[in-house]
């Protein structure tokens, strides 16, 4: 209610082709106007693909998916199926600790020690404790290239010192892409 109070006079903007395009798109988006001026359609023949899609839609329906269900074929219980059932029981949030047997101790290997040290480094509190001296690396052309790319990624600096672009001819492909972009618009 209050958003229009104390509203000053606006600055009129000229009607540009872009504004006209947006207005046309708004008319297409409108829930009232989208059917106005709708001509007669061209009937399409019912193809086998369309029949397949209709059958799939009936199968997807939450009401009809069990109608006309035939007799199933029994499948023998394979070791793979038993393994999957055991895994499902293990994944259960209730059953995963039931009947927990004794574990097998593993020796502390250099690899396990390395992983433990890495886990300590990942900690948000401990990752800077006991920080030693670093090894300086020379500034290589690759590092300079990465730094320039990082500056380009900056949301503030990516348009600074922008050179002139190379114009491209408007080909039928470019026009097709532009039309597709208009259709992808806020719809």
KENUFI-597253 format. One record per atom (N, C-alpha, C, O): residue in one letter; x, y, z. Coordinates in steps of 0.2 Angstrom, whole numbers, plus 5000, padded with zeros to 4 digits. Example, Ala and Ser with C-alpha at 12.3 -4.5 7.8 and 13.67 -1.06 7.14 Angstrom:
2
a506649725039
a506249785039
a506649845039
a507149835042
s506449895035
s506849955036
s506450005039
s506750065040
//
This chain:
187
x500449945000
x500050005000
x500450065000
x500350114997
x501050065004
x501450125005
x501950135000
x502350185000
x502050084995
x502650094991
x502650144986
x503150164983
x502050174984
x501950224980
x501950294983
x501950344979
x501950304989
x501950364993
x502550404992
x503150364991
x502550464991
x503150504991
x503550484984
x504150494984
x503250464979
x503550454973
x503550514969
x503050544967
x504150534966
x504250594962
x504050574955
x503850524953
x504250624951
x504050614944
x504650574941
x505250594943
x504550534936
x505050494933
x505350524927
x505050574925
x505850494925
x506150524918
x505950474913
x506050414913
x505550504908
x505350464902
x505950434898
x506450474897
x505850374897
x506350344893
x506150334886
x505550324885
x506550334881
x506350334874
x506150254872
x506450214875
x505650244868
x505450174866
x505950154861
x506050174856
x506350104864
x506950074860
x506650004857
x506149984860
x507049974852
x506849914850
x506849854856
x506449814856
x507349864860
x507349824866
x506749824871
x506449774873
x506449884872
x505849894876
x505249864872
x504849834875
x505249874866
x504649844862
x504749774862
x504249734863
x505349744862
x505349664862
x505149644869
x504849594870
x505349684875
x505149664881
x504349664882
x504049624885
x504049714879
x503349724880
x503049664876
x502549644879
x503249644870
x502949594867
x503049524871
x502549484871
x503649514874
x503749464878
x503249464884
x502949404886
x503149524887
x502649524893
x501949504890
x501549474894
x501749524884
x501149504882
x501049434881
x500549404882
x501649394879
x501649324878
x501549294885
x501249234886
x501849324890
x501949294897
x501249304900
x501049254904
x500849354898
x500249364902
x499749304902
x499649274897
x499549294908
x499049234909
x498349254905
x498049204904
x498249314904
x497649324901
x497649334893
x497249304890
x498249364891
x498249374884
x498549324880
x498549324873
x498849264883
x499249224879
x498849184874
x499049154869
x498149184875
x497749144870
x497349184865
x497049164861
x497449254866
x497149294861
x497449294854
x498049284853
x497049294849
x497249294842
x497549224841
x497949214836
x497249174844
x497549104843
x497149084837
x496549074837
x497549064832
x497249034825
x497048964826
x497148934831
x496848934821
x496748864821
x497348824820
x497848844816
x497448774824
x498048734823
x498048684817
x497548674814
x498648654816
x498748604811
x498748544814
x499148524818
x498248494813
x498248434816
x498848394814
x499048394808
x499148354819
x499748314818
x499548244818
x499048224822
x499748204814
x499548134814
x499848094820
x500348114823
x499448044823
x499648014829
x500247964826
x500047914823
x500847974829
x501347934827
x501447874832
x501247884838
x501847824831
x502047774836
x502347804842
x502247784848
x502747854841
x503147894846
x502647924851
x502747924857
x502147954848
x501647994852
x501247944856
x501047954862
x501047884853
x500747834857
x501147804863
x500847794868
x501747794861
x502247774867
x502247824873
x502247804878
x502247894871
x502247944876
x501647944880
x501647944886
x501047934877
x500447934880
x500347874885
x500147874891
x500647814883
x500647754887
x501047764893
x500947754899
x501647804892
x502147814898
x501747864902
x501847864908
x501447914900
x501047964904
x500547924908
x500447944914
x500247874906
x499747834910
x500147794915
x499847794921
x500747774913
x501047734918
x501347784924
x501447754930
x501547844922
x501747884927
x501247914932
x501347934937
x500647914929
x500047934934
x500047904940
x500147844941
x499947944946
x499947914952
x499347874954
x499347834959
x498847874950
x498247834951
x498247774947
x498047724949
x498447784941
x498447724936
x499047674936
x498947624932
x499547694939
x500147654938
x500047584941
x500447534938
x499547564945
x499547494947
x498947454944
x498847394945
x498547494940
x497947464936
x498247414931
x498747424927
x497847354930
x498047314925
x498747274927
x499047254922
x498947274933
x499647244935
x499547174934
x499147134937
x499947144930
x499947064929
x500347034934
x500547064939
x500446964933
x500746924938
x501546934937
x501746934931
x501946944942
x502646954942
x502946884941
x502746834942
x503546884939
x504046824938
x504446824944
x504846874945
x504446774948
x504946764954
x505646764951
x505846734946
x506046794955
x506746804954
x507146764959
x506946774965
x507646724958
x507946684963
x508446734967
x508646784964
x508446724973
x508846764978
x509646754976
x509846694978
x509946804974
x510646794972
x511146814977
x510846854982
x511746804978
x512246824983
x512246904982
x512346944987
x512146934976
x512147004975
x511547034979
x511647084982
x510947004978
x510347034981
x510447024989
x510247074992
x510746974991
x510846974999
x511347025001
x511247055006
x511847034997
x512347094999
x512047154999
x512147195004
x511547174994
x511247234994
x510747245000
x510747295003
x510447185002
x509947185008
x510347205014
x510147245018
x510947175015
x511347185021
x511547255021
x511547285026
x511747285015
x511947355015
x511447405016
x511547455020
x510747385014
x510247425016
x510147425024
x509947475027
x510247365027
x510147365034
x510647405037
x510547435042
x511247405035
x511847445038
x511647515037
x511847555041
x511347535031
x511247605030
x510647635034
x510647695035
x510247595037
x509647615041
x509947655047
x510447635050
x509647705048
x509847755054
x509647715060
x509947745065
x509247665061
x509147635067
x509547575068
x509747565073
x509647535062
x509947465063
x510647465062
x510947415063
x511047525060
x511647515058
x512147495064
x512747475063
x511947505070
x512347475076
x512147415079
x512547385084
x511547385077
x511347325080
x511847265078
x512047265073
x511947225083
x512347165082
x513047185079
x513347155074
x513347235082
x513947255080
x514547215083
x514547205089
x514847175079
x515447135081
x516047165083
x516047225083
x516547125084
x517147155086
x517547175080
x517547145075
x517947235080
x518247255074
x518947225074
x519247195078
x519247235068
x519947205067
x520447265067
x520347315063
x520847265072
x521347325072
x521747325066
x522047275064
x521947385064
x522347395059
x523047435061
x522947475066
x523547415059
x524247445061
x524247515059
x523947535054
x524547555063
x524647625061
x525247635056
x525847625058
x525047645050
x525547645045
x525747725043
x525347765046
x526247735040
x526447805038
x525847835034
x525747895035
x525547795030
x524947825026
x524447855031
x524147905030
x524247815036
x523747835041
x523947895045
x523547935046
x524647895047
x524847955050
x524848015046
x524648075048
x524948005039
x524948065035
x524148095034
x524048155034
x523748045034
x523048065034
x522848095040
x522448145040
x523048075046
x522848105052
x523148175052
x522748225054
x523748185050
x524048255050
x523648305045
x523448355047
x523448275039
x523048315034
x522348335038
x522148385037
x522048285041
x521448305045
x521448355049
x521048405050
x522048355053
x522148415058
x522248475054
x522048535056
x522548475048
x522648535044
x521948565041
x521848625040
x521448515040
x520848535038
x520448575043
x519948605041
x520648565049
x520248595055
x520248665054
x520748695053
x519648705055
x519648775054
x519948805060
x520148865059
x520148775065
x520448805071
x521248795071
x521648835072
x521448735069
x522148715070
x522548725063
x523148715064
x522248745058
x522648745052
x523248795051
x523648785047
x523248845056
x523748885056
x524248875062
x524748915062
x524048835067
x524548825072
x525148785070
x525148745065
x525748805073
x526348775071
x526548785064
x526748745061
x526448845062
x526548855054
x527248875054
x527548915057
x527648835050
x528348835049
x528448895043
x528048925041
x529148895042
x529348945036
x529148915029
x529248855028
x528948955025
x528748935018
x529348935014
x529848965015
x529248895008
x529748895003
x529548944998
x529048934994
x529949004996
x529749044991
x529849014984
x530248974983
x529349034980
x529349004973
x529449064969
x529149124970
x529849054963
x529949114959
x529249124955
x528849084954
x529249194953
x528649214949
x528749194942
x529149224938
x528349144940
x528449114933
x527949154929
x527449184931
x528049144922
x527449174918
x526849134919
x526249174918
x526849074921
x526149044923
x525849074929
x525249084929
x526249094934
x525949124940
x525649194938
x525149204940
x526049224934
x525749294932
x525149284928
x524649324929
x525049234923
x524449224920
x523849204924
x523349234923
x524049164929
x523449154934
x523249214938
x522649224939
x523749254940
x523549314944
x523149364939
x522649394942
x523349364933
x522949414928
x522249384928
x521749414928
x522149314927
x521449284927
x521049294933
x520449304933
x521449294939
x521049304945
x520749374945
x520249394948
x521149424942
x520949494942
x520349494937
x519849534938
x520349454932
x519749454927
x519149434931
x518549454929
x519249384935
x518649354938
x518349404943
x517749394945
x518749454946
x518449494951
x517849534948
x517749554942
x517349534952
x516649564950
x516749634949
x516349664946
x517249674951
x517349744951
x517749754945
x517649804941
x518349714944
x518849734939
x518749704932
x519149724927
x518249664931
x518249624925
x518049674919
x518149654913
x517849734920
x517649774914
x518149834913
x518149864908
x518649834918
x519149894918
x519649874912
x519749824911
x519849924908
x520349924903
x520049874898
x520449834895
x519449874896
x519149824891
x519349854884
x519149914883
x519649814880
x519749834873
x519149834869
x518649824871
x519249854862
x518749854858
x518549774856
x519049734855
x517949764854
x517749694852
x517849684845
x517949734841
x517849624843
x517849614836
x517149594833
x516849554835
x516849644829
x516249624826
x516149564822
x516649544818
x515549534823
x515449474819
x514849484815
x514449524817
x514849454809
x514249464804
x513649424807
x513749374811
x513049454806
x512449424808
x512249374803
x511949384798
x512349314805
x512249254801
x511549224803
x511249244808
x511249184799
x510649154801
x510649114807
x510149114811
x511249084809
x511349054815
x511349094821
x511049084826
x511649154820
x511649204826
x510949234827
x510649234832
x510549244821
x509849264822
x509449214826
x509049224830
x509549144824
x509149094827
x509349094835
x508849084839
x509949104837
x510149104844
x509849154847
x509549154853
x509849214844
x509449274847
x508749264848
x508449274854
x508449234843
x507649214844
x507649164850
x507149174854
x508049114850
x508049064856
x508149104863
x507749084868
x508549154863
x508649184869
x508049224871
x507949234877
x507749254866
x507049284868
x506549244871
x506249254876
x506549174868
x506049134871
x506249104878
x505849084882
x506949104879
x507149074885
x507049134891
x507049114897
x506949194889
x506849254893
x506549234900
x506449174901
x506249274903
x505949264910
x505449214910
x505149194915
x505149184904
x504749134904
x505049074907
x504749014908
//
